[in-house]
């Protein structure tokens, strides 16, 4: 079901009772499957809310290619690496004629806004936004590269939030504004604006963590 795209990244799964009935297994068997999916980071759970689909989904390329971020220098290099990939991805997405792919970008932005408004971390929604842009580029190598560095992205996003020199409210507002500008540029089919917006967003992440580009 995940492989076929029945559930989008950051989408809430049906209840365990409904899933068990739909698939035709007992709830203990279903829980074992959910535990395995959690260990593989294909889904994640929120206390009292249920299970959600992680980004990327199960079609991801192996994440072990790049290895874990082992130092502050690694984090800085990773953020600069992302700029080389994502700036061009955003421009290509703005040239895309795939309406469904563009809609997924807007949906990911909405879900991140909702998560932060509800005082949730929004990390999976943040990741889903960036991966949706790579997929909208129409170039599978951009999408596969973003899928393969999902764990490093989670780590760097969390680090930026934990160590940012900006207060939480100001940082959250700024990040959402940057995402909104990227989404608008892509939706309005403006590649140059999309490039500038993505560059500003990723440069902003470096500044929020290190205090300077």
C-alpha positions in Angstrom: 0.0 0.0 0.0 2.9 2.4 0.8 4.8 1.4 -2.4 1.7 2.0 -4.6 1.4 5.5 -3.2 -2.0 4.8 -1.5 -0.8 7.0 1.3 1.1 10.3 0.8 4.1 11.3 2.9 3.0 12.7 6.3 -0.5 11.2 5.8 -2.2 9.6 8.8 -2.8 5.8 8.4 -6.2 4.4 9.3 -6.7 3.0 12.8 -5.2 -0.3 13.7 -8.7 -1.9 13.8 -9.6 -0.6 10.3 -6.2 -1.6 8.8 -6.3 -5.1 10.3 -9.8 -5.6 8.9 -8.9 -4.2 5.5 -5.8 -6.4 5.2 -7.4 -9.4 6.8 -5.0 -10.1 9.7 -5.2 -10.0 13.5 -4.3 -6.8 15.3 -1.2 -8.5 17.0 0.1 -9.4 13.5 -0.6 -5.9 12.2 1.3 -4.4 15.2 4.3 -6.5 14.3 4.2 -5.1 10.8 3.9 -1.6 12.1 6.8 -2.0 14.4 8.9 -3.2 11.5 7.9 -0.3 9.4 8.8 2.1 12.2 12.2 0.5 12.7 12.8 1.0 8.9 11.6 4.7 9.2 8.8 4.1 6.7 6.2 5.2 9.2 6.3 7.2 12.5 4.0 7.5 15.4 2.5 10.4 17.4 1.3 9.7 20.9 -2.4 9.7 21.0 -2.7 10.5 17.3 -1.7 7.4 15.4 0.7 6.3 12.7 1.9 8.5 9.8 3.7 7.8 6.6 7.4 8.9 6.6 9.0 10.7 3.7 10.5 9.1 1.7 8.3 6.1 1.1 9.4 2.5 0.7 10.7 3.0 -2.9 13.7 5.0 -1.5 17.2 4.3 -2.7 19.5 2.9 0.1 20.2 5.6 2.7 23.5 4.1 3.7 25.3 5.5 0.6 26.3 8.7 2.4 26.6 7.6 6.0 25.7 9.5 9.1 26.7 13.1 9.8 29.5 12.8 12.2 30.6 16.4 12.9 29.7 20.0 12.6 31.8 20.2 9.5 29.8 17.3 8.1 26.6 19.2 8.7 27.9 22.4 7.0 29.1 20.4 4.0 25.8 18.5 3.8 23.7 21.8 3.8 25.9 23.1 1.0 25.5 19.9 -0.9 21.8 20.2 -0.6 22.0 23.6 -2.2 23.6 22.2 -5.3 20.8 19.6 -5.6 17.7 21.5 -4.4 18.2 24.8 -6.2 18.1 23.2 -9.5 15.3 20.8 -8.5 13.2 23.8 -7.6 13.8 25.4 -11.0 12.9 22.2 -12.8 9.8 21.7 -10.7 8.7 25.2 -11.8 9.0 24.1 -15.4 7.0 20.9 -14.7 3.6 20.3 -16.4 2.8 17.5 -13.8 -0.1 19.1 -12.0 -0.3 16.2 -9.5 3.4 16.6 -8.6 2.9 20.3 -8.0 -0.2 19.7 -5.9 1.9 17.4 -3.7 4.3 20.3 -3.0 1.4 22.5 -1.9 -0.1 19.7 0.2 3.2 19.2 2.0 3.5 22.9 2.7 0.0 22.9 4.1 0.7 19.9 6.3 3.9 21.4 7.7 2.0 24.6 8.5 -0.7 22.6 10.3 1.9 20.6 12.2 3.7 23.6 13.5 0.5 25.4 14.3 -0.4 22.4 16.5 3.1 22.6 18.2 4.3 19.4 16.6 7.8 19.0 15.3 6.8 19.1 11.6 10.1 17.4 10.7 8.5 14.7 8.5 6.3 17.3 6.9 9.4 19.5 6.2 11.2 16.6 4.7 8.1 15.7 2.6 8.1 19.2 1.2 11.6 19.0 -0.1 11.3 15.5 -1.4 8.0 16.5 -3.2 10.0 19.3 -5.0 12.7 16.8 -6.1 10.0 14.4 -7.4 8.3 17.3 -9.3 11.6 18.0 -11.0 10.9 15.1 -13.3 14.4 13.9 -12.9 14.5 10.6 -11.0 18.1 11.1 -10.0 17.3 14.2 -8.0 14.4 12.4 -6.4 16.5 9.3 -5.6 19.3 11.4 -4.2 16.9 13.2 -1.8 15.4 9.9 -0.8 18.8 8.5 0.0 19.8 11.4 2.3 16.5 11.4 4.2 18.0 10.4 7.5 20.7 13.1 7.2 18.0 15.6 6.4 16.1 14.6 9.5 19.2 15.0 11.6 20.2 18.4 10.1 16.7 19.8 10.4 16.5 18.8 14.1 20.0 20.2 14.7 19.1 23.6 13.1 16.0 23.8 15.3 17.8 22.8 18.5 20.8 25.0 18.1 19.4 27.9 16.1 20.4 31.4 17.4 16.8 32.6 16.5 13.9 32.3 19.0 11.6 29.4 18.2 8.6 31.5 17.1 10.7 33.8 14.8 12.5 30.9 13.3 9.3 28.9 12.6 7.7 32.0 11.0 10.7 32.6 8.8 11.0 29.0 7.7 7.3 28.9 6.7 7.6 32.2 4.8 10.6 30.7 2.9 8.6 27.5 2.1 5.7 29.6 1.0 7.8 31.6 -1.4 9.3 28.4 -2.9 5.9 26.9 -3.3 4.5 30.0 -4.9 7.4 30.3 -7.4 6.9 26.7 -8.4 3.1 27.0 -8.6 3.4 30.1 -10.8 6.0 28.4 -13.1 8.8 30.8 -12.5 12.1 28.9 -12.5 14.4 31.8 -11.7 12.3 32.9 -8.7 12.2 29.2 -7.6 16.0 29.1 -7.7 16.3 32.3 -5.7 13.7 31.2 -3.1 15.3 27.8 -2.6 18.8 29.3 -2.3 17.5 31.9 0.3 15.9 29.1 2.3 18.9 26.8 2.4 21.3 29.7 3.0 18.9 30.7 5.8 19.3 27.3 7.4 23.1 27.7 7.4 22.7 31.2 9.0 20.2 29.9 11.6 22.7 27.2 12.7 26.1 28.9 12.2 25.2 32.6 12.3 26.8 33.3 8.9 27.0 31.7 5.4 
